[in-house]
Amino acid sequence: MKNYDVLVVGAGFAGATIARKRAEQGKKVLVVEKRAHIGGNMYECEGENGIRVHLYGPHIFHTNSERAFQFLKEFGEFFPYEHKVLGKIDGKLVPIPFNYTSLEMLFDKENAEKIKLKLKRNFPDVEKISILDLVKHNDVDIKEFGQYVYDKVFANYTAKQWGTTVDKIDTSVINRVPVVLGYDDRYFKDKFQYMPKEGFTKLFENILNHENIEVRLNMNVKDILKIDFEKKKTYINGEEFGGEIFYTGALDELMNYEYGNLPYRTLELKFENYPEEYYQENSVVNYPNEEEFTRITEFKYLTKQEDKEHTTILKEYPAQFDIHNPKYADPYYPINNDKNQEIYKKYQDKLASISNIKLCGRLAEYKYYNMDAVIDRALTLCE
């Protein structure tokens, strides 16, 4: 490592952003990635039928952070894309988050008008509200409406997604998808909503394309990095390394699971190709109730590819993360509860004695991050 000033572990958005910023500051950067490709879970590739797919599930860029968006715009063109989701409720496809259109489609006209009127009276000038606020309301009609949405949209979907009953889920998870008090059917309300014109992989290639950056794929950092906690030093290939180390992988893995495994939820992903222009009427359709999968994504809506004879969909089946089973060994969603945070803090506290290692990203920080928040976090860390 004598030829490098910085080691970055992981080539997702956290690692790529850090590598680029340090390289632009004149630092020699080595990026180590254990997968066979860059881009982390944003990796995008072309299937056998020519349709581009997101190999680890759909990703849509949306943000209120002008800094994050401006950073990405340096490395590729973007086109506007406002994400919309439908959900199968009582046999009908209605907008998700649940809004007035959903209400009118699922309730008879008289009841729908009565509920809308009460919502407007009780929540004036409110654009969206937590389902929990509706369920706890003292008005009987609002309370029953809230319970309907809770049961039909949240309860079963959340149970499938997290492998437990909804009452055991942190309320922050439920509040991510509120009830919209109006007709706005956009899934996100952020100021900037765009998709990369040439796809996410090309975006990553451009970010990492710098004379001061070297990327090594198919390499586990644990094969070259050793941490001596007694001496409070780090060694790479047996030689002491005092430069910066930015780690974006799973923290328990880095520290040999000394305090136990940090639990995650993962996904079993099933891609299907069809010889037709479109499979469904929307990019994403949620299936909260009867089906085993949680949603179906049709990628042509996300990539804007024009092909009248081919399309590809993805069905997502949530599963329990299992590091010993390759089928379920990709950690997707940290399970945020007090017990797991205690485990994480033990790892964090121990690593704090190693001053040249910094943590960034969903796995390293055991925190649910959207991609824009990861970019923002990485930019802040580089400052």
C-alpha positions, 0 to 999 in steps of 0.5 A: 500500500505504499503507492496509495493514500486511501483504502476504500472498501466497497464500490457502492454509492458510499465507496464510489463517492468517497473515492472520487472526492479523495482522488480529486483532492490528489490522493491515490485511492485503492477501491476493494470490492468483493463482488465481481462488479462495481455499483453495489446493489445499484448494479444495472445490467442487460438481460438475455432479451436486451432489457436492462434490469436492476440486478438487486431490485429496483432503485429510483433516485429522488432527493431534496439534497441539491448537493447530492444531485449536483454531485451525480450530474457531473457523471451522467445525464438524467431524465425526469422520472416521477415514480408511481406505485399501484397496490392490489387491494380487494382485487383492484389496483389503486394508488399507493400511498393510499390517497383520495383516488384509492378511497374513491375506487374502494369505497362506495360514493357516499362513504367516500365523500363522507370520509373525505369531508371528515378528513378535510375538516379534521386535518386542514392544510395537511398533505399527508398523515401517518396511518397511526394517527388515523387509527387512533383518531376519536372520530369513528369514521376516520378511525374505521377508515384508518383501520381499513388502510392499516389492514389492507395496505400495511399489516400483511405487507409489513409482516411479509417484508419483515417476517414478523407481525406489524405490532412488533415493527418500529413505527418509523417503518410504517410512517415511511408510506403515509396516507395522502390527503389529496389526489397526488399519486406520486410515490415520492414528493422530493424536489429532484426526481430523476433516473440516469439516462445510461443506467446506474452502472455507467454512472458508477463507471464515470464516478470511478474513472479517475487517474488516482483511482484503482478498483480491484474486484473479487477481493475481500478486504479481510484477505489483505487488511488486519487490525491490531486493537492492542497496538491500535494500528492497521496493516495491509499485506503485513505492512503498517498502513496509516492512511485513511480507510473508509469501510462501507461493508458489514461491520460485524463481518469486518470484526469477525462476528465477535459480538454475534451476527447483526440481523438483516432481512434479505430478498429472493429475486425472481426475474421473468421474461415475456414476449410482449411490450408490457406485462403490467400498467405501471412500473411497480405493483405492490401485493400486500395480501394474498400473494407470497411476493411483495411487489412486481417491478417492470423495468422498461418503465424505469429505463425508458427502453423502447421494445415492443416484443420483450419485457422483464419483470421482477418478483420480490420474496422477502426472506431471513438473511442467512450468511451461510446460505448463498441464496439468502446471504445478501443483507438488504435491510437492517432490523432496527431494534434496541437489541440489535443496536446494542450489538452494533454499538459494541462493534462501533465502540471497539472500532473507535480506537482505530482512528484511521478507519471511518464507517459509511453506508447502510451496512457499515452504520447498520442504518436504513439509508436511501441512496441520496442520503448515502451520497450526502453522508459520504460527501460530509465525511470527505469534508 
